Amino acid sequence: MTDQAPITPPIKKKVRNRNTAAPVIQRLVENGTLQANQRILAYFCGKGADLNWLAIRKFKVSGFDPYPPCGYTDMPTGHFDQVLLTYQMTRLKTDEKRKEVIQDAYEKIRPGGNFILSCRNFKSIGEQTFTDRDACADYLSSLIAHCEFENIEFPELNTDGPEICMLARRTGVYHSQWPVDYIETQGEMDFLCNTLMSQESIALDVETTLDEPRQLCTVQLGIHGRNYIIDAITIENLDALKRLMENDQVEKVIHNAFFEEQVLGRYGIKIYNIFDTLHASRKFRKKQAIEGGHKLGEVCERELNIHLDKTMQISDWTQRPLSAQQLEYAAIDVEVLVLLTPIFKPEAPPENLTLFDDAE
């Protein structure tokens, strides 16, 4: 009988896993980059240390890792506001593999969402070594050059370690197409509201403080081709706005009008003749299977094929001056309501439709 060489057992692949959340994740929560109302994907999450830390704090977070023992091989469906790739560059041995994984992660980011890549040590990533943070930042930027990102930045984390974090925003969000008038004096507001009395329909939205009782900060009004933002903090007398809102000859297009009714009601303003696009969307798609719900962003994606950036929704609307991002956000919310109206309320055909001219 011939002696056989002993069978060498296969070498088990080991993956370095952390038991606690990465300091960078904790800092991103502290500085407001990661927020509990966002959909977050921990990509290549290992055994889920970051994922579990966020989930305990009531964040809407999912995880994926292709290595079966980690337990997260099922890819979550849909798109995410934030996709995290944390401390994985050394695990991915080549630039080609790193770019491949980044491309896969990119496909999970919604337009306007963020890809957040972080590394333990800016001085070395696998076989790459760097003299300073700027050199490392240039290298990380080169890894995402094949994807459509904008506003790439490297935020300060204020950690004790040598971590580096890259935040890149995916392109594709809707930008306002119409001029915006910022109304900040009493005379300007009175003139605007009196002028809009002749309109058949106007779009309406408001921005407020987040805490109760809600303070009215801005009122947005929109007509086809133009947006108006009224500064409700600097203008104290809202009588002209009250007359406009209570004019039942002017239709007010609002998404979830209950909120506007509550906010303006605290200022003694009622709203008459409302067309609510939230209710219209539910009715319009009542008998159809739809993906997503009926929030304004989801409705715009479904009906207009545009993507809204809602990050400014929870910003500080009491600050003055408002930022350019806040002003655009405020304008867009009424602009898209104007665009949605003909979808949910198509024009009726003429009552006397003549198909053929009378022959002599």
ABEGO torsion letter per residue (X at the ends): XBBBBBBBBBBBBBBBBBABBBAAAAAAAAAGABBAABBBBBBGAEAGAAAAAAAAAGBBBBBBBABAAAGAABBBBEBBABBBBBGAAAABABAAAAAAAAAAAAAABBBGBBBBBBBABAABBEABBBABAAAAAAAAAAAAAABBBBGBBBBBAGBABABBBBBBBBBGBBBBABBBBBBABAAAAAAAAAAAAABABBBBBBBBBABOBBBBABBBBBBBGBBBBBBAAABABAAAAAAAAABAABBBBBBGAAAAAAAAAAAGBBBBGBBBAAAAAAAAAAABBBBEBABAAAAAAAAAGBBBBAAAAABBAABOBBBAAAAAAAAAAAAAAAAAAAAABBBBBBABBBABBBBX
